[in-house]
Amino acid sequence: SNYSVSLVGPAPWGFRLQGGKDFNMPLSISRLNDGGKAARAHVGIGDVVLTIDGISTDGMTHLEAQNKIKACTGNLNMTLQR
């Protein structure tokens, strides 16, 4: 099921990404920091990242996704799939 999360800035957001077009696997959450913003927002390990700030991650490389997340300074909005 899909859900949206809004993490209020600034970074760190408290999660690690894995995957991307260059890895031939969907972008997903690989790690959460205990008590981090993502964990407090009930983001789950293994959840697939569908959009970052309204932009579809379909076709994004790992680095493009990281840069997109780094560009979100005030807050980070993502759509995820559990």
C-alpha angles and dihedrals in degrees: 000000000000124000137171126230130190116198112196112227165282109063144276092093094184104237142094125223128217132186132022137165091295090057094045090236134099119266108260142164110268102173140014127202113231108257092004124143093260093049091049088052089055095247109165132221108254094026111141118236108228100172137011114202090342095309117119113242090211105125095008118137119226091256093048090053092048091050091048090053092046089053090060101088104157100040138339120232118192138168112216136184119221 
